[in-house]
Amino acid sequence: MTSKRPHLISIPALTLVFVIMCRGTFAQVTSTIQGQITDPSGASIAGSSVKVTNEATGISRTGQSATDGYYRIPDLLAGRYE
């Protein structure tokens, strides 16, 4: 005698599909601060240290300007920075 079982997708398989489909929903949003450092005459300043501090958390990140004076500090959490 053969037992008839309905063809159901297993719970682990459904969970995996759900996690894969929703993983973008739980992504954390970040931003970047960027700019250029110049002297009073407008000339670029290379190798300058740049420090940004999140006002709410007190967490600081540092960067350095490139040869053209531009700097970029990526992956910052949302908030106000000084």
C-alpha beads as a LAMMPS data file, in Angstrom:
LAMMPS data file: protein, C-alpha beads

82 atoms
81 bonds

1 atom types
1 bond types

-500.0 500.0 xlo xhi
-500.0 500.0 ylo yhi
-500.0 500.0 zlo zhi

Masses

1 110.0

Atoms # bond

1 1 1 0.000 0.000 0.000
2 1 1 1.346 3.377 -0.940
3 1 1 0.854 6.369 1.275
4 1 1 -0.217 9.541 -0.467
5 1 1 1.395 12.679 0.940
6 1 1 0.698 16.090 -0.459
7 1 1 3.657 17.671 -2.203
8 1 1 4.562 20.453 0.165
9 1 1 7.703 22.530 0.179
10 1 1 9.596 21.991 3.387
11 1 1 9.719 24.684 6.058
12 1 1 13.534 25.084 5.783
13 1 1 13.231 25.621 2.028
14 1 1 10.529 28.255 2.506
15 1 1 12.610 29.975 5.162
16 1 1 15.622 30.100 2.849
17 1 1 13.566 31.597 0.019
18 1 1 12.101 34.185 2.397
19 1 1 15.532 35.210 3.719
20 1 1 16.978 35.549 0.218
21 1 1 14.044 37.631 -0.984
22 1 1 14.015 39.938 2.051
23 1 1 17.705 40.464 2.626
24 1 1 17.665 43.878 0.921
25 1 1 14.863 44.982 3.225
26 1 1 17.108 44.779 6.261
27 1 1 20.101 46.519 4.666
28 1 1 21.569 49.427 6.556
29 1 1 21.717 52.741 4.744
30 1 1 25.025 54.591 4.787
31 1 1 26.352 57.745 3.205
32 1 1 29.601 59.453 2.267
33 1 1 31.165 62.805 3.092
34 1 1 33.498 64.125 0.416
35 1 1 35.070 67.403 -0.597
36 1 1 38.242 69.201 -1.571
37 1 1 40.754 70.963 0.664
38 1 1 42.275 74.145 -0.731
39 1 1 44.364 77.032 0.571
40 1 1 43.157 80.673 0.419
41 1 1 44.493 81.020 -3.145
42 1 1 42.437 77.999 -4.300
43 1 1 45.389 75.624 -4.653
44 1 1 44.706 71.997 -3.655
45 1 1 46.273 70.692 -0.458
46 1 1 47.439 67.071 -0.699
47 1 1 47.863 64.752 2.271
48 1 1 45.659 66.689 4.692
49 1 1 44.012 64.737 7.479
50 1 1 40.205 64.878 7.609
51 1 1 38.231 63.840 10.686
52 1 1 34.437 63.559 10.946
53 1 1 32.614 62.857 14.204
54 1 1 29.021 61.691 14.570
55 1 1 27.443 64.182 16.984
56 1 1 25.000 61.644 18.461
57 1 1 27.421 58.756 19.024
58 1 1 30.795 60.499 19.302
59 1 1 32.265 57.966 16.861
60 1 1 34.959 59.472 14.631
61 1 1 36.323 58.439 11.239
62 1 1 39.392 59.842 9.541
63 1 1 40.595 60.128 5.983
64 1 1 43.286 61.855 3.981
65 1 1 43.117 64.103 0.947
66 1 1 44.602 62.819 -2.296
67 1 1 47.147 64.646 -4.444
68 1 1 44.355 66.749 -5.968
69 1 1 43.060 67.754 -2.504
70 1 1 39.912 65.638 -2.701
71 1 1 38.905 63.409 0.205
72 1 1 36.161 60.828 0.645
73 1 1 34.934 59.174 3.858
74 1 1 32.426 56.428 2.934
75 1 1 30.128 54.086 4.863
76 1 1 28.987 56.580 7.492
77 1 1 25.850 55.897 9.468
78 1 1 23.045 58.423 9.093
79 1 1 23.377 61.393 11.401
80 1 1 24.905 64.813 11.874
81 1 1 28.686 65.096 11.605
82 1 1 31.089 67.793 12.593

Bonds

1 1 1 2
2 1 2 3
3 1 3 4
4 1 4 5
5 1 5 6
6 1 6 7
7 1 7 8
8 1 8 9
9 1 9 10
10 1 10 11
11 1 11 12
12 1 12 13
13 1 13 14
14 1 14 15
15 1 15 16
16 1 16 17
17 1 17 18
18 1 18 19
19 1 19 20
20 1 20 21
21 1 21 22
22 1 22 23
23 1 23 24
24 1 24 25
25 1 25 26
26 1 26 27
27 1 27 28
28 1 28 29
29 1 29 30
30 1 30 31
31 1 31 32
32 1 32 33
33 1 33 34
34 1 34 35
35 1 35 36
36 1 36 37
37 1 37 38
38 1 38 39
39 1 39 40
40 1 40 41
41 1 41 42
42 1 42 43
43 1 43 44
44 1 44 45
45 1 45 46
46 1 46 47
47 1 47 48
48 1 48 49
49 1 49 50
50 1 50 51
51 1 51 52
52 1 52 53
53 1 53 54
54 1 54 55
55 1 55 56
56 1 56 57
57 1 57 58
58 1 58 59
59 1 59 60
60 1 60 61
61 1 61 62
62 1 62 63
63 1 63 64
64 1 64 65
65 1 65 66
66 1 66 67
67 1 67 68
68 1 68 69
69 1 69 70
70 1 70 71
71 1 71 72
72 1 72 73
73 1 73 74
74 1 74 75
75 1 75 76
76 1 76 77
77 1 77 78
78 1 78 79
79 1 79 80
80 1 80 81
81 1 81 82
